Every structure is written in C-alpha cells, then in structure tokens.
Amino acid sequence: METIEKVLEQTLTDEAVGNNNEIVLYNDDVNTFDHVIETLIRVCRHTGEQAEQCAILVHYKGKCTVKTGSFEELKPQCTQLLEAGLSAEIV
C-alpha cells in the first residue's frame, strides 16, 4: 500500500511540475494593440476581454504571462506568436 501511495504522489508531483511553464509576451514598438489582441485570441484562445487585458499589461508593464501549461502544449503556440511578429518566450 505504501509503494502505491508513493507512486501516486510522484505522478501527481510530476504532473504539477510539468504544467509550470508559461508563455511570456513582451512589449515592442512594432505591433498594434489590435494585432496583439487578434493574435492572442487566435493562438492562445483568449476571450476578447482577456486578450485586451494582456495587451494593456504588456504595454504598461513590459511583459505578461499569456498562457500556462506543459512545454509540449505551449511550444507550438509560442512558435505561432513569434511567426506573427510578437516577442514571446517559454519560461
């Protein structure tokens, strides 16, 4: 029984650690608010309000976490953000 509990605890820990990645979007002087908002809606599946709030935070704070999850899930989304001309990275 104790071994099963340890395996379950380790599995839950591994899953939690695996979801600690974030896509951070950075401010730039090139992209418009509309482009950033539309891209976040399309790529990250944000609502309009959520995308607008992220765009405002990026503009005034310099960066904003726009998505969290596993690295495997975030990698294609970050790539799409970069291809759209936005500055982003997975941390």
Secondary structure, 3 states (H helix, E strand, C coil): CHHHHHHHHHHHHHHHHHCCEEEEEECCCCCCHHHHHHHHHHHHCCCHHHHHHHHHHHHHHCEEEEEEECHHHHHHHHHHHHHCCCEEEEC
